[in-house]
Amino acid sequence: MKSFATKHAAILALTLGLAGCGGGGTAESPETLSGSVTMVTGRAYTVEEGDTIEKSSADTVVRITSDLQSGETTATLLSGGARLVRP
């Protein structure tokens, strides 16, 4: 199990690279465990430590949500375009 600080460091790293953030969503895992996935508007993707999000347009907004009970973090594309990149 990842430590509280490790989980929040990953959230901070994702948040710093995004145009916007907020809360909420239902998580679905990307089709691949490594590589990159083009994010679909309105779909929540489960993110793990080391994942990054690359914006593909200036109007991109992604919501990052963390559930403190389960430790799950999700990213939801709200507008624009982005890719979820896994190491």
C-alpha positions as CSV (number, residue, x, y, z in Angstrom):
1,M,0.0,0.0,0.0
2,K,1.4,3.4,-0.9
3,S,1.9,5.9,1.8
4,F,-0.3,9.0,2.2
5,A,2.5,11.3,1.2
6,T,3.4,9.2,-1.9
7,K,-0.2,9.3,-3.1
8,H,-0.5,13.0,-2.7
9,A,2.9,13.6,-4.3
10,A,1.5,11.8,-7.4
11,I,-1.6,13.9,-7.3
12,L,0.4,17.1,-7.0
13,A,2.6,16.1,-10.0
14,L,-0.5,15.5,-12.2
15,T,-2.2,18.7,-11.1
16,L,0.8,20.9,-11.9
17,G,0.7,19.8,-15.5
18,L,-2.9,20.5,-16.0
19,A,-4.9,23.5,-17.1
20,G,-7.7,23.0,-14.5
21,C,-8.9,20.6,-11.8
22,G,-11.9,19.8,-9.6
23,G,-13.6,16.8,-8.1
24,G,-15.9,13.8,-8.9
25,G,-16.3,11.1,-11.6
26,T,-16.7,7.3,-12.1
27,A,-13.4,5.6,-12.9
28,E,-12.6,3.4,-15.8
29,S,-9.1,2.0,-16.5
30,P,-7.4,2.8,-19.8
31,E,-7.2,0.0,-22.3
32,T,-3.5,-0.4,-21.8
33,L,-1.3,-0.7,-18.7
34,S,1.6,1.1,-20.3
35,G,2.1,3.5,-23.1
36,S,-0.5,6.2,-23.8
37,V,-4.2,6.5,-24.1
38,T,-6.2,9.4,-25.8
39,M,-8.6,10.6,-23.1
40,V,-12.3,10.8,-24.0
41,T,-14.4,13.7,-22.7
42,G,-16.4,12.8,-19.6
43,R,-14.7,9.5,-18.9
44,A,-12.8,9.1,-15.6
45,Y,-9.4,7.3,-15.8
46,T,-7.7,5.7,-12.8
47,V,-4.2,7.2,-12.5
48,E,-1.2,5.7,-10.7
49,E,2.0,7.1,-9.4
50,G,4.2,8.0,-12.4
51,D,1.4,8.6,-14.8
52,T,1.3,12.0,-16.6
53,I,-1.3,13.9,-18.6
54,E,-0.2,15.7,-21.8
55,K,-2.5,18.5,-23.1
56,S,-3.1,18.6,-26.8
57,S,-5.0,21.9,-26.9
58,A,-4.9,25.2,-25.0
59,D,-8.5,24.9,-23.8
60,T,-7.9,21.5,-22.1
61,V,-9.4,21.1,-18.6
62,V,-8.9,17.9,-16.6
63,R,-10.5,17.2,-13.2
64,I,-8.3,15.3,-10.7
65,T,-10.2,13.5,-7.9
66,S,-8.7,11.5,-5.0
67,D,-10.8,9.2,-2.8
68,L,-9.1,9.2,0.6
69,Q,-11.0,6.1,1.7
70,S,-9.9,3.8,-1.2
71,G,-6.8,5.7,-2.2
72,E,-7.9,5.8,-5.8
73,T,-7.1,8.9,-7.9
74,T,-8.9,9.6,-11.2
75,A,-8.5,12.1,-14.0
76,T,-11.5,13.2,-16.1
77,L,-11.2,15.2,-19.3
78,L,-13.7,18.0,-19.2
79,S,-12.8,19.9,-22.4
80,G,-10.1,20.1,-25.0
81,G,-7.8,17.2,-25.7
82,A,-5.3,15.2,-23.7
83,R,-3.4,11.9,-23.4
84,L,-2.8,9.8,-20.3
85,V,0.8,8.6,-20.5
86,R,1.9,5.6,-18.4
87,P,5.5,4.7,-17.9
